[in-house]
């Protein structure tokens, strides 16, 4: 709304500018432009035994980020998804089973955002350590880590605006030094949680002394989970990828691997339930795919990644939810290089903090159309009524969709794009159709609106649903 009132550049603070012009994206987040992340991200660094862990997400050092990312990039490539899909399958099958057991016919309903976050936590646990954390089995917040993350982001959002305060509070030097000497424990709960899961995965860890990870001689049977990939990176690049960075990656998976995916999943289902016509069309696509023999599983309803990529309306529904409810709720801050830079026609002095908000960019009417406040998945599909008129018209439709994709910021942009993007997409594109094949889902109370909490990531609350079993549509006999 501020941009609607004041134009394409809005001053949010004495040294902070927000841009809404799409041209700003290529400058601020483009490759080799010299912009670095602001101190807002340092506030999000976890602490282990008195030391901050600079992660791929939170580091402000572009050179360090580039080296770090090169070490682990292959573990997150789209080609690696096939290795992780069995892990996601295991957790998703249990999730479907527990959803039926706990919530079908339950008049109290299901707190869907919470249930989806428990699912996301267990998936990332299995992908990272080959072991679920137990959230789904127990239907509880193990060690209170979900609530802790919610509180942490409530801290990060305001304190990140004045990062100096973080050095007086959670990262107070005196507090950290006492922790280094073992007099107190300043380890963040999320880091303690990840370290405990690593100990379960690697039982030879000696707490408090020696290496935190096993040596080559201690290695167990080969696995293909993320932790094994991080260990392989350590062996390949020992001069850079040390034990601390391996642990940092494990902490990052617990830190960000569940929150954003759960937010996106909640958005997908919420907007489908608020738009029955879209939900009906998606169900029709799934049912027709089932009858045609597209799916390999006609017992549990599980959908594979490969199968999900043949469902264009599913893809449109997911992208439209990403557009209307991107996880990051604040501008993705960068610092202008010394000497200044021209951004979207405006010269900005060096040292100025600049950024673009996904919530602003995703409502750009010149790119997404006049109805940017409406949930309309069809905008992501080629309009055949237009495209069929001529070859140029079809090219124009395809270009329109490419431009929309180029404006999407739910996973960031440029070299600092979320490295876990493909894993998040794997989860989303599998569990959404799997749930819809298996269950009828409705609001517990259609009049009850969910509540949004912008604590850096825009988390949802009060999203209550009811579930009923749905007969799995079977493959047609003549297929």
Secondary structure, DSSP 8 states (H G I E B T S, - for coil): -HHHHH-SEEEEETTEEEE--THHHHHHSSTTS--EE-TTTGGG-EEETTEEE--TTT---HHHHHHHHHHHGGGGSGGGHHHHHHHHHHHHHHHHHHHHHHHBT-TT-EEHHHHHHHHHHHHHHHHHHSS--SHHHHTS-GGGHHHHHHHHHHHHHHHGGGTHHHHHTTT-HHHHHHHHTTSS----HHHHHHHHHHHHHSTT--TTSS-SS--GGG--S---SHHHHHHHHHHHTTTT--HHHHHHHHHHHHHHTTHHHHHHHHHHHHHHHH-HHHHHHHHHHHHHHHHTT--S-SSS----HHHHTT-HHHHHHHHHHHHHS-SB-S---EE--TT-EEETTEEE-TT-EEE--HHHHTT-HHHH-S-TTS--GGGGS--HHHHTT-HHHHHHHHHHHHHHHHT--TT--GGGS-TTHHHHHHHHHHHHHHHHHHEEEEES-TT---EEEESSBEEEE--EEEEEE-------TT-
